[in-house]
Amino acid sequence: MGLRTPLYNTHVAAGAKMVPFGDWDMPLHYGSQVEEHHAVRRACGIFDVSHMQIVDFTGDAVEAFLRHLLANDVAKISGEAGRALYTCMCNPEGGVIDDLIVYFMEPGWFRMVVNASRRQADLEWIRARRDAGHPGVEISPREDLALIAVQGPEAESLLPPLLGGRAEGAVNGLRPFQAAVVTGALGGLFVGKTGYTGEKGFEVAMPDEAAEAFWGAVVEAGARPAGLGARDTLRLEAGLNLYGNDMDEATTPLEGGLAWTVAWEPADRDFIGRAALEKQREAEPERKLIGLVLEGKGVLRSHQEVHFEGLEEVGEITSGTFSPTLERGIALARVPAEAAGPGRSARVVVRNRELPAKLVRPPFVKAGKANFDI
C-alpha cells in the first residue's frame, strides 16, 4: 500500500482506478481519461495533486539562500506578496535536480512546491546546502496541507463565487503566477493562479481536513474529477516538461527548453550550476528539446528514435502521447542541435516503421486549439 492523500477515500467512492505513482496511490482516471481531458480543455476539471510537496522557507537569510540555490532569481518576486516564479534547481554540473514553483509570501518567508517524485531527494539536497552556508534558514515541509488544482476555461467563473465575500474578490483579482491567502466560505485557502494544463485555473492549498469539503463543493459546482492520465496528456499538449522524462540530473535547462528560466543577471549572482551553464551557453548546447507532430496515424512514445534527413546522429522522444485535442501523435524529443533548425524533416521509428513527423514549437495546443497549421 502506498501513501494516501486526504482524498483517497473520495477517489475510491467516485469509482476511480487507483494506481501506484511513485510512493503514492493515485487516481489514473474515473472512467474515461479522454472525457476528463476534454472536460478540462472545454469547461473545468479538478485534480488531486496533494502528493506534491509544499515546503516553507523562513528566516532573515532565506532570500540570499534561495538566490544561491535556484537558477532563476527570487529577487524578481520579492517585495510583492504572492508573486510566483518557475525555476530549476541545478547541481554544480548544471543538471536539473528538480523544476519547481517558488512563491514570495512576505519578507523572511518563501513557499516552494516541488515534484512528488523528487520530494525526498529535494529535501536532502536543500538541507545539505542550507547546512553548508545558510544555517539560519528554517525549512518546513508542510505535511499538513492538501493541494488541489481547478483547471479549465470555466475555472475562473466557477471557483471564486464558491469562496464568497472578500475571498471572491481577492481571487478574481489574481494575475497569472500570483497567489493570495484568503478566508472564505470554504475556509482558509492559499490560492495560486498557476497550473500544469495550459488552461486558466488555480492551484489551491488547504489543511488536510478541509480537502474533502473543498473537493465536494467544486465538483458540485460543475468541475469534473480528472486523474493522472488526463493530467499527462494535457501537460504534453501544453508543451510542459515532465521531470524524469524531459529533464533529469544529467540534463541542463539549456538542453531541456528551459533556458528562459535561468536568470543570468545580475552577473555576480553565484547560483549553483552557474559556471557550468555559462560554459554550455557559450559553446551552445549539443542537444535541444523540440516538438514533433506525426503527419499521419500513430502514437508516439518515450524512447522512440527520431531520424533526420542528412544526419547520422539520431534523436530520442522523451515524452510522447496521442493528443485528444489534435487527434494526432505528439511528442517532445531531445535531438542533435543541428536537427532543430527550420526546414528539417523528421521520421520517428514506430514498431520498426519510420513515420514522417513535423517539427513544431511547443505548446501544441493553446486556448484549446492547435498552435500550428495541421
Number of C-alpha atoms within 10 A of each C-alpha: 7 12 14 14 22 21 23 17 13 15 20 14 9 11 13 21 16 18 14 13 16 13 13 17 18 27 24 20 24 20 14 15 20 16 16 24 28 18 22 30 26 15 18 31 29 26 21 25 21 24 25 18 23 24 19 17 21 19 17 13 17 22 22 15 22 23 17 22 23 27 30 24 25 26 12 13 17 20 13 14 18 25 25 26 19 21 24 23 26 26 22 13 16 25 23 24 22 24 25 15 17 26 25 26 23 15 16 16 20 25 21 18 20 20 19 19 18 18 19 13 11 18 17 12 15 17 15 13 16 19 11 9 11 18 15 14 22 17 18 13 16 14 13 12 22 25 25 22 26 31 32 29 20 21 23 18 13 21 23 18 17 17 22 16 13 13 24 18 14 18 25 15 12 17 12 15 18 22 26 20 18 19 17 16 14 19 14 16 21 19 25 25 25 23 18 20 25 25 26 21 29 28 21 24 23 21 17 16 13 18 24 15 13 20 22 12 15 21 17 10 14 16 25 22 23 30 27 19 17 25 20 20 23 25 20 28 29 21 25 21 20 17 17 16 15 20 24 18 16 13 18 26 25 23 24 22 20 18 18 12 18 20 18 18 9 8 8 7 15 15 23 20 21 23 14 15 25 14 12 16 13 8 9 14 16 12 21 20 27 26 23 26 25 22 15 11 12 15 17 25 20 16 16 19 19 23 23 20 10 9 10 9 12 15 24 21 25 24 26 25 19 21 22 18 18 17 11 19 21 30 32 31 27 27 24 21 16 14 24 19 11 9 9 14 16 22 19 25 17 15 8 7 9 14 18 19 22 16 21 19 13 21 17 26 23 16 14 19 12 14 17 12 5 10
